[in-house]
């Protein structure tokens, strides 16, 4: 049975993810986008992101637990590559999402940049002030090949201290997953 295109309706988005770049600090074997340091230093433009966010404003829903909460199937997700490789852009985009009142804004990171306690806390404070609601820490055997696990633990600790809701994504290294 064929569905006529005129009859096919796509619901309004309830969540969204914006991929900032393919550039990453590592080359994880499980990365579905093959992100790595080898990619060019091309980044999405703030103007393009603002245009997309204007369309999503009022449509993206925050988690059921509240608009400033974080949920993987709700809110706005900044990802890549590694968004913290262009920290100034990340702060700007978080601010844009906040200004457009988009709920549940969070960023995903492998925490390569969390080697220093003070810098980690400073960045979380700046991002929280810009409007960041949460952090998704990617910590698993793949990221552990190039980022010390201590960095992820530091990110979780400092995120909580700065009232940035923090969750983490783990994945077993297995060929049967």
C-alpha positions as a printed Julia matrix, in Angstrom:
177×3 Matrix{Float64}:
  0.0    0.0    0.0
  1.35   3.41  -0.99
  0.92   6.56   1.07
  0.37   9.66  -0.96
  2.85  12.4   -0.16
 -0.03  14.8    0.52
 -1.25  12.44   3.25
  2.13  11.99   4.89
  2.4   14.26   7.91
  5.54  14.8    9.93
  4.93  15.92  13.49
  6.53  19.06  14.86
  9.91  18.34  16.47
  9.95  17.86  20.24
 13.71  17.77  20.53
 16.68  18.69  18.4
 20.37  18.15  18.0
 22.84  20.45  16.3
 26.09  19.02  15.03
 28.73  21.76  15.3
 31.6   20.06  13.43
 33.09  16.69  12.54
 36.33  17.76  14.19
 37.08  15.91  17.42
 39.98  15.51  19.8
 39.92  11.75  19.31
 39.06   9.05  16.8
 36.78   6.68  18.7
 36.25   3.36  16.97
 32.52   3.45  17.75
 31.87   6.94  16.34
 29.05   6.69  13.82
 30.23   9.92  12.13
 33.96   9.06  11.97
 34.81  12.29  13.78
 38.5   12.86  14.38
 41.28  15.46  14.6
 41.85  14.86  10.87
 38.69  16.72   9.86
 38.97  20.33   8.73
 38.41  23.11  11.21
 35.05  23.95   9.63
 32.3   24.81  12.1
 28.65  25.6   11.66
 28.1   29.34  11.6
 26.33  31.15  14.45
 23.99  32.67  11.86
 22.95  29.25  10.54
 22.35  27.96  14.06
 20.29  31.0   14.97
 18.15  30.53  11.85
 17.5   26.88  12.76
 16.81  27.73  16.41
 14.32  30.43  15.44
 12.32  27.73  13.63
 12.59  25.36  16.58
 11.78  27.94  19.25
  8.4   27.16  20.77
  8.46  23.63  19.35
 11.22  21.95  21.31
  9.93  20.61  24.59
 11.82  20.35  27.81
 11.85  17.12  29.78
  8.71  16.22  31.74
 10.64  16.99  34.92
 10.87  20.67  34.01
 12.09  23.08  31.31
 15.58  23.43  32.76
 16.03  19.69  33.22
 17.92  17.5   30.77
 16.6   14.52  28.87
 18.03  12.59  25.95
 14.75  12.64  24.01
 13.81  16.23  24.73
 15.4   19.66  24.69
 18.29  20.82  22.55
 21.55  18.9   22.18
 24.8   20.48  20.95
 27.19  17.8   19.72
 29.8   17.0   17.12
 32.85  16.06  16.93
 33.85  17.75  20.13
 31.99  21.05  20.76
 34.57  22.23  23.3
 37.22  22.44  20.56
 35.5   25.72  19.66
 34.54  26.89  23.13
 33.76  30.49  22.15
 31.28  29.28  19.52
 29.7   26.89  22.03
 29.15  29.69  24.58
 27.64  31.88  21.85
 25.26  29.14  20.69
 24.15  28.28  24.23
 23.4   31.98  24.69
 21.4   32.05  21.46
 19.33  29.04  22.57
 18.73  30.7   25.93
 17.71  34.01  24.34
 15.21  32.11  22.16
 13.89  30.35  25.31
 14.7   26.83  24.13
 14.36  24.44  27.09
 16.64  21.62  28.17
 19.8   22.8   26.38
 22.73  20.46  26.88
 26.11  19.7   25.32
 27.87  16.39  24.79
 31.61  16.11  25.43
 34.36  13.53  25.78
 35.95  15.77  28.48
 39.37  16.01  26.82
 39.47  19.61  28.1
 38.76  18.73  31.77
 42.36  18.11  32.84
 42.5   21.25  34.97
 40.14  21.73  37.95
 39.95  25.51  37.69
 39.43  25.62  33.93
 36.73  22.96  34.11
 34.83  24.86  36.79
 35.32  28.2   35.01
 33.89  26.86  31.76
 30.9   25.28  33.46
 30.19  28.54  35.27
 30.38  30.51  32.01
 28.16  28.05  30.18
 25.64  27.96  33.03
 25.5   31.76  32.97
 24.97  31.65  29.18
 21.99  29.32  29.7
 23.31  25.75  29.64
 21.06  23.3   31.46
 23.07  20.12  31.25
 26.02  18.07  30.16
 26.2   14.63  28.57
 29.57  13.06  29.33
 30.71  10.42  26.87
 32.85   8.06  28.94
 33.51   4.55  27.73
 36.36   2.26  26.68
 36.59   4.05  23.33
 37.02   7.56  24.74
 39.28   6.17  27.47
 41.79   5.34  24.73
 42.53   9.07  24.36
 40.91  10.84  27.36
 41.74   9.93  30.97
 38.68   8.7   32.89
 39.64  11.19  35.61
 38.64  13.99  33.2
 35.11  12.6   32.99
 34.9   12.26  36.76
 36.11  15.87  37.12
 33.48  17.04  34.63
 30.73  15.28  36.56
 31.95  16.74  39.87
 32.4   20.31  38.58
 29.18  20.2   36.6
 27.24  19.38  39.74
 29.08  22.09  41.68
 28.06  24.67  39.06
 24.44  23.39  38.94
 24.86  21.97  35.45
 22.8   18.79  35.38
 25.1   16.0   34.35
 24.49  12.58  32.89
 26.9   10.23  31.23
 26.84   7.83  28.34
 28.77   4.59  28.59
 29.16   1.78  26.13
 30.9   -1.53  26.54
 33.65  -2.31  24.09
 32.26  -5.43  22.5
 31.9   -6.65  18.96
 28.54  -8.21  19.88
 26.77  -4.97  20.93
